[in-house]
Amino acid sequence: MQRVAVLNVVGLTRSLIGPHTPRLAARRDRGRLSVIDPALPAVTCTAQSTYVTGRTPGSHGIVGNGWYNRQLAEVQFWKQSNHLVAGPKVWDDLRKDLPGFTCANSFWWYNMYSTADFSVTPRPMYPADGRKVFDVYSWPYELRPGLKADLGEFPFPAFWGPAAGMQTPQGAPDAASRWIAGCARWIEERHQPTLHLVYLPHLDYNLQRLGPAHPAIPEDLRRIDAIAGDLADFLEGRGVKVLILSEYGITPVSRAVHLNRVFREKGWLTVKEELGLELLDAGNSRVFAVADHQVAHVHVQDRSLLDAARSLVESTPGVARVMDHRALQRIGLDPRVPANSWRSPTRTHGSRTTTGSTTPAPRTLRVAWTSTASPDTTPWSCSSTRRCRPSSCASHGACSGRSSGSACSWTSSPWTRRW
């Protein structure tokens, strides 16, 4: 049985493979480069769920990195249970056909409580005294103490947060990706999975923080080239076929689209003060946006404002398109689940009612735009909304600056300049 490892080098595109990535370039030259029509929106949770299920976001249900939970009246991002992803995964189908098949997942998302045989994922501990302790979760449980004994603690601040991708007291810029690559080696040496999914995020940090043309990017390319190259060589030396892909690409931006500020000016959005700062109170807001890079989900909880909200969003500079559920069905982004499903209030943003409800559910407009960074924020990068054929080593959810001259803008959630 041919064993396969899929290395997810996030943010990698064909235009970035070159003199700063000699090992990736050599693999491209002696192998084969393919282009995949990207998932929309081009964000991690949606892209990865599309890869592992072979379904559209409307079918597997992961329409973004997060969404508004109507029952709890909370915006929830980066949840981790694999139960959120509807449908069988690629390893489920392969296990049926291949006796002895096993799958390992090293840091791809929705990696808790899945049917993969071996799983490792970032997961803080939350003791009863209110602390947040950085750690990882593993299945089987014995993977975690073994990995930490051999590799040390997972450098969580280098993976997520303001220190990610930077030289800080918490570690080197590439510390998280190096630990994950070491984790993949550790699992391979002890368990030899038939399929191994490996997430290498280093390139993503500064591409988003600084933009693809920044002079710091070549050093990031050299670092990820070394990490991915070393891991690929190690795996191939053990008879594993290596596939390198990406989730999306990053394109420069020039402005931000602050829909929540627009809604606040209209008196539709509610904020509360906590610790001297302002925080969105989604449950008390008549209209608010959950912005996620390329797409914003605009929740209209006061149905009398539906037409006015749509008109306001359509007239906002930087917004390319406003879509209702009919338009989303046509592009495979509208999750259609039974009205009595437990998933409906969490993942479905249409007009159906929640079970037992006697009033119509709030409506949601999905807003797609070509993305920008505001003058008062750090320059950001984001994926474009154009459904182009991307130039990438595999998957690329953006036009990588090839958007036929269209302006780019960055979708943002802030409702106040104090954000």
C-alpha positions as CSV (number, residue, x, y, z in Angstrom):
1,M,0.0,0.0,0.0
2,Q,1.5,3.4,-1.1
3,R,1.6,5.7,1.9
4,V,1.0,9.4,1.3
5,A,1.8,12.6,3.3
6,V,0.0,15.9,2.5
7,L,2.0,18.9,3.6
8,N,-0.2,22.0,3.8
9,V,2.2,25.0,3.3
10,V,-0.3,27.8,3.9
11,G,-0.1,30.8,1.7
12,L,2.2,29.2,-0.9
13,T,1.5,30.2,-4.5
14,R,3.3,29.5,-7.7
15,S,4.5,33.1,-7.8
16,L,6.4,32.5,-4.5
17,I,8.2,29.4,-5.7
18,G,11.6,30.6,-7.0
19,P,15.1,31.6,-5.9
20,H,14.1,31.8,-2.2
21,T,12.6,28.3,-2.2
22,P,15.2,26.2,-4.1
23,R,14.0,22.9,-2.6
24,L,10.3,23.5,-3.3
25,A,11.3,24.7,-6.8
26,A,13.3,21.5,-7.4
27,R,10.3,19.4,-6.4
28,R,8.0,21.3,-8.7
29,D,10.5,20.8,-11.6
30,R,10.9,17.1,-11.2
31,G,7.2,16.4,-10.3
32,R,3.9,17.9,-11.4
33,L,2.2,21.2,-10.6
34,S,-1.6,21.3,-10.6
35,V,-4.1,24.1,-10.1
36,I,-7.3,23.7,-8.0
37,D,-10.3,26.0,-8.2
38,P,-10.3,27.5,-4.7
39,A,-12.9,27.2,-1.9
40,L,-14.9,30.3,-1.2
41,P,-14.3,31.9,1.2
42,A,-10.6,31.3,1.0
43,V,-10.0,30.8,4.7
44,T,-8.4,27.9,6.6
45,C,-11.5,26.1,8.1
46,T,-13.5,26.3,4.9
47,A,-10.6,25.3,2.6
48,Q,-9.4,22.3,4.8
49,S,-13.0,21.0,5.2
50,T,-13.5,21.2,1.5
51,Y,-10.3,19.2,0.9
52,V,-11.1,16.4,3.4
53,T,-14.7,16.0,2.4
54,G,-14.7,16.8,-1.3
55,R,-17.9,18.8,-0.7
56,T,-18.8,22.4,-1.1
57,P,-19.0,24.6,2.0
58,G,-22.8,24.6,1.7
59,S,-22.7,20.8,2.0
60,H,-20.0,20.3,4.7
61,G,-21.3,23.3,6.6
62,I,-18.0,25.2,7.3
63,V,-18.8,28.5,5.7
64,G,-16.0,30.4,7.4
65,N,-13.5,30.3,10.3
66,G,-16.4,31.1,12.6
67,W,-20.0,32.2,12.7
68,Y,-22.8,33.6,14.9
69,N,-24.4,31.1,17.2
70,R,-28.0,32.4,17.5
71,Q,-28.9,30.2,20.5
72,L,-26.0,31.5,22.6
73,A,-26.0,35.0,20.9
74,E,-22.2,34.7,20.6
75,V,-19.8,35.0,17.7
76,Q,-17.6,31.8,17.8
77,F,-14.5,31.3,15.9
78,W,-12.0,28.5,15.6
79,K,-14.1,25.8,17.3
80,Q,-12.3,22.5,17.2
81,S,-14.7,19.5,17.2
82,N,-14.7,17.5,14.0
83,H,-18.4,16.9,14.5
84,L,-19.0,20.3,13.0
85,V,-17.9,19.1,9.6
86,A,-20.7,17.3,7.9
87,G,-20.1,14.2,5.8
88,P,-17.5,11.4,5.7
89,K,-13.9,12.4,5.5
90,V,-11.4,11.1,2.9
91,W,-9.9,8.8,5.5
92,D,-13.3,7.2,6.2
93,D,-13.7,6.3,2.6
94,L,-10.1,5.0,2.3
95,R,-10.4,2.9,5.4
96,K,-13.4,1.1,3.9
97,D,-11.4,0.1,0.8
98,L,-8.0,-0.5,2.2
99,P,-7.5,-3.1,4.9
100,G,-5.0,-1.8,7.5
101,F,-5.4,1.9,6.5
102,T,-4.6,4.5,9.1
103,C,-4.6,8.3,9.1
104,A,-2.7,10.8,11.2
105,N,-3.6,14.5,11.4
106,S,-0.9,16.8,12.5
107,F,-2.5,20.2,13.1
108,W,-5.1,20.4,10.3
109,W,-8.2,22.0,11.9
110,Y,-11.3,20.4,13.3
111,N,-8.9,17.8,14.7
112,M,-10.7,16.9,17.9
113,Y,-13.0,13.8,18.1
114,S,-12.5,12.9,14.5
115,T,-12.2,9.4,13.1
116,A,-8.5,9.8,12.3
117,D,-6.4,7.3,14.1
118,F,-3.8,9.8,15.3
119,S,-4.5,13.4,16.0
120,V,-2.4,16.3,17.5
121,T,-3.8,19.9,17.6
122,P,-3.3,23.1,19.6
123,R,-5.6,23.2,22.6
124,P,-5.2,25.4,25.7
125,M,-6.2,24.1,29.1
126,Y,-8.7,26.2,31.1
127,P,-8.3,25.5,34.9
128,A,-11.1,26.4,37.3
129,D,-9.2,29.4,38.6
130,G,-9.6,31.2,35.2
131,R,-6.1,30.6,33.8
132,K,-5.4,29.8,30.2
133,V,-2.5,27.3,29.9
134,F,-1.1,26.7,26.4
135,D,-1.0,23.1,25.4
136,V,-1.9,20.5,22.8
137,Y,-4.6,17.8,22.6
138,S,-3.9,14.4,21.2
139,W,-5.6,11.2,20.3
140,P,-4.6,8.7,21.5
141,Y,-3.9,10.5,24.8
142,E,-0.4,8.9,25.1
143,L,0.8,10.8,22.1
144,R,0.8,14.1,24.0
145,P,3.2,13.2,26.9
146,G,5.5,11.4,24.5
147,L,5.7,14.4,22.0
148,K,6.3,16.9,24.8
149,A,9.0,14.7,26.4
150,D,10.9,14.5,23.1
151,L,10.1,17.9,21.5
152,G,9.4,20.1,24.5
153,E,6.3,22.2,25.0
154,F,4.5,23.3,21.9
155,P,5.5,27.0,21.3
156,F,1.8,28.2,21.2
157,P,2.6,32.0,21.2
158,A,4.6,31.4,18.0
159,F,1.6,29.7,16.5
160,W,-1.2,32.1,17.3
161,G,-1.3,35.7,18.4
162,P,0.9,38.8,18.0
163,A,4.1,36.8,18.4
164,A,3.3,34.4,15.6
165,G,5.9,34.5,12.8
166,M,8.1,37.0,14.7
167,Q,11.4,36.7,16.7
168,T,10.3,37.1,20.3
169,P,11.2,35.8,23.8
170,Q,8.6,33.1,23.1
171,G,10.7,31.7,20.3
172,A,12.0,31.9,16.7
173,P,9.7,33.1,13.9
174,D,9.3,29.5,12.6
175,A,9.2,27.8,16.0
176,A,5.6,26.5,15.6
177,S,6.1,25.1,12.1
178,R,9.3,23.4,13.2
179,W,7.6,21.8,16.2
180,I,4.8,20.6,13.9
181,A,7.3,19.1,11.4
182,G,9.0,17.4,14.4
183,C,5.6,16.1,15.5
184,A,5.0,14.6,12.0
185,R,8.4,12.9,12.1
186,W,7.7,11.5,15.6
187,I,4.4,10.0,14.5
188,E,5.9,8.6,11.3
189,E,8.7,6.9,13.2
190,R,6.3,5.2,15.6
191,H,3.1,4.7,13.7
192,Q,3.7,4.8,9.9
193,P,0.3,6.1,9.0
194,T,-1.0,5.4,5.5
195,L,-2.2,9.0,5.1
196,H,-0.6,11.9,7.1
197,L,-2.0,15.4,7.0
198,V,0.6,18.0,8.1
199,Y,-0.1,21.8,8.6
200,L,2.9,24.1,8.2
201,P,1.6,27.7,8.8
202,H,4.8,29.8,9.0
203,L,4.5,31.5,5.6
204,D,1.0,32.7,6.4
205,Y,1.9,35.1,9.3
206,N,3.9,37.8,7.6
207,L,2.1,37.5,4.3
208,Q,-1.0,38.6,6.2
209,R,0.8,41.0,8.5
210,L,3.1,42.7,6.0
211,G,1.9,41.7,2.5
212,P,3.6,39.6,-0.2
213,A,5.8,42.4,-1.5
214,H,7.4,43.2,1.9
215,P,11.2,42.8,2.1
216,A,10.8,40.4,5.0
217,I,9.0,37.8,2.9
218,P,12.1,36.2,1.3
219,E,13.4,35.2,4.7
220,D,10.1,33.6,5.5
221,L,10.2,31.7,2.2
222,R,13.7,30.4,3.0
223,R,12.6,29.2,6.4
224,I,9.5,27.3,5.1
225,D,11.5,25.9,2.2
226,A,14.0,24.4,4.7
227,I,11.2,23.1,7.0
228,A,9.1,21.6,4.2
229,G,12.1,20.4,2.3
230,D,13.6,18.5,5.3
231,L,10.3,16.9,6.2
232,A,9.6,15.9,2.6
233,D,13.1,14.3,2.3
234,F,12.6,12.5,5.5
235,L,9.3,11.1,4.5
236,E,10.4,10.1,1.0
237,G,13.3,8.3,2.5
238,R,10.8,6.1,4.3
239,G,8.9,5.3,1.1
240,V,6.1,7.9,1.7
241,K,4.8,9.8,-1.4
242,V,4.7,13.6,-0.6
243,L,2.1,16.0,-1.9
244,I,2.6,19.7,-1.1
245,L,-0.4,22.0,-1.4
246,S,-1.8,25.3,-0.1
247,E,-5.2,26.6,1.1
248,Y,-5.1,30.1,-0.5
249,G,-2.9,32.9,-1.6
250,I,-2.4,36.4,-0.3
251,T,-2.8,39.6,-2.4
252,P,-1.9,43.2,-1.3
253,V,-4.7,45.4,0.0
254,S,-5.1,49.1,0.3
255,R,-8.2,49.7,2.4
256,A,-10.5,48.1,4.9
257,V,-14.3,47.7,4.8
258,H,-15.6,48.5,8.4
259,L,-19.2,47.4,8.1
260,N,-19.8,47.5,11.8
261,R,-18.8,51.1,12.0
262,V,-21.3,51.9,9.3
263,F,-24.0,50.0,11.2
264,R,-23.1,51.8,14.4
265,E,-23.5,55.2,12.7
266,K,-27.0,54.1,11.7
267,G,-27.8,53.2,15.3
268,W,-28.3,49.5,14.5
269,L,-25.3,48.1,16.3
270,T,-24.9,47.9,20.1
271,V,-21.6,48.0,22.0
272,K,-20.9,47.7,25.7
273,E,-17.9,48.9,27.7
274,E,-15.6,46.4,29.4
275,L,-12.3,47.3,31.1
276,G,-12.5,50.7,29.5
277,L,-12.8,49.3,25.9
278,E,-15.8,48.7,23.7
279,L,-17.1,45.3,22.9
280,L,-19.8,44.2,20.4
281,D,-23.0,43.1,22.0
282,A,-24.2,40.9,19.2
283,G,-27.4,39.7,20.9
284,N,-28.6,43.2,21.4
285,S,-27.7,44.5,17.9
286,R,-30.3,44.9,15.2
287,V,-27.7,44.5,12.4
288,F,-24.1,43.5,12.7
289,A,-21.4,41.8,10.6
290,V,-19.2,38.8,11.2
291,A,-16.3,39.6,8.9
292,D,-13.9,36.9,7.9
293,H,-11.3,38.2,5.4
294,Q,-13.0,37.7,2.1
295,V,-16.7,37.4,3.1
296,A,-18.8,39.0,5.8
297,H,-22.0,37.5,7.2
298,V,-24.3,40.4,7.9
299,H,-27.0,39.4,10.5
300,V,-30.2,41.4,10.3
301,Q,-31.9,40.5,13.5
302,D,-34.6,43.2,13.0
303,R,-36.3,42.0,9.8
304,S,-37.8,45.5,9.2
305,L,-34.2,46.6,8.4
306,L,-33.5,43.9,5.8
307,D,-33.9,46.1,2.7
308,A,-32.3,49.1,4.3
309,A,-29.3,47.0,5.5
310,R,-28.8,45.5,2.0
311,S,-28.9,48.9,0.3
312,L,-26.5,50.4,2.8
313,V,-24.0,47.5,2.4
314,E,-24.3,47.7,-1.4
315,S,-23.4,51.4,-1.3
316,T,-20.4,50.9,1.0
317,P,-17.1,51.4,-0.9
318,G,-15.1,48.2,-1.3
319,V,-18.1,45.9,-1.3
320,A,-18.2,43.9,-4.5
321,R,-21.4,41.9,-4.1
322,V,-24.2,41.2,-1.7
323,M,-25.7,37.7,-1.8
324,D,-28.8,36.1,-0.3
325,H,-29.3,32.4,0.2
326,R,-30.5,31.9,-3.4
327,A,-27.2,33.3,-4.8
328,L,-25.2,31.3,-2.3
329,Q,-26.9,28.1,-3.3
330,R,-25.7,28.7,-6.9
331,I,-22.1,28.9,-5.7
332,G,-22.3,26.1,-3.1
333,L,-21.9,28.3,0.0
334,D,-25.4,28.2,1.5
335,P,-25.6,25.4,4.1
336,R,-29.0,23.7,3.6
337,V,-29.8,21.5,6.6
338,P,-33.2,20.3,7.9
339,A,-34.9,22.9,10.1
340,N,-35.0,20.4,13.0
341,S,-31.3,19.8,12.9
342,W,-29.2,20.9,15.8
343,R,-26.8,22.5,13.4
344,S,-29.4,24.9,11.9
345,P,-29.1,27.8,14.4
346,T,-25.4,27.5,14.5
347,R,-24.3,27.1,10.9
348,T,-27.3,28.1,8.8
349,H,-27.8,31.8,8.2
350,G,-31.0,31.6,6.2
351,S,-34.6,32.5,7.0
352,R,-35.7,29.2,8.5
353,T,-37.0,29.1,12.0
354,T,-35.4,27.3,14.8
355,T,-37.3,24.3,16.1
356,G,-40.1,25.4,18.4
357,S,-39.8,29.1,17.4
358,T,-43.0,31.0,16.6
359,T,-41.3,34.0,15.0
360,P,-39.2,34.2,11.8
361,A,-35.5,33.7,12.3
362,P,-33.2,36.7,11.6
363,R,-32.0,37.0,8.0
364,T,-28.3,37.1,7.0
365,L,-26.8,38.7,4.0
366,R,-23.4,37.3,2.9
367,V,-21.3,40.1,1.6
368,A,-18.4,39.4,-0.7
369,W,-15.9,42.1,-1.7
370,T,-12.5,42.7,-3.1
371,S,-10.6,43.2,0.0
372,T,-8.4,46.8,1.6
373,A,-6.3,48.0,5.0
374,S,-7.5,51.2,6.5
375,P,-5.1,54.1,6.9
376,D,-5.3,53.8,10.6
377,T,-4.4,50.1,10.8
378,T,-1.4,48.0,10.1
379,P,-1.3,47.1,6.4
380,W,-3.0,43.7,5.9
381,S,-3.4,41.3,3.1
382,C,-6.4,39.3,2.2
383,S,-7.8,37.0,-0.5
384,S,-9.7,38.6,-3.4
385,T,-13.2,37.5,-4.1
386,R,-12.8,36.9,-7.8
387,R,-13.4,33.3,-8.8
388,C,-10.3,33.1,-10.9
389,R,-8.2,30.1,-11.8
390,P,-5.4,30.6,-9.3
391,S,-1.7,30.4,-9.9
392,S,-0.5,28.2,-7.1
393,C,1.2,24.9,-6.3
394,A,-2.2,23.5,-5.5
395,S,-5.0,25.5,-3.9
396,H,-5.0,29.3,-4.0
397,G,-8.1,31.2,-3.0
398,A,-7.0,34.6,-4.4
399,C,-5.9,36.2,-7.6
400,S,-2.4,36.9,-6.2
401,G,-2.5,40.4,-7.6
402,R,-3.9,39.2,-11.0
403,S,-7.4,40.5,-10.5
404,S,-7.6,42.5,-13.8
405,G,-6.8,45.8,-12.1
406,S,-9.6,45.6,-9.5
407,A,-9.1,47.4,-6.3
408,C,-8.5,45.2,-3.2
409,S,-10.0,45.8,0.2
410,W,-9.8,44.0,3.5
411,T,-13.0,42.9,5.4
412,S,-13.0,44.0,9.0
413,S,-15.1,43.6,12.1
414,P,-14.3,46.7,14.1
415,W,-17.2,49.0,15.0
416,T,-15.1,51.7,16.5
417,R,-11.7,53.3,15.8
418,R,-10.7,52.3,19.3
419,W,-10.4,48.7,18.2
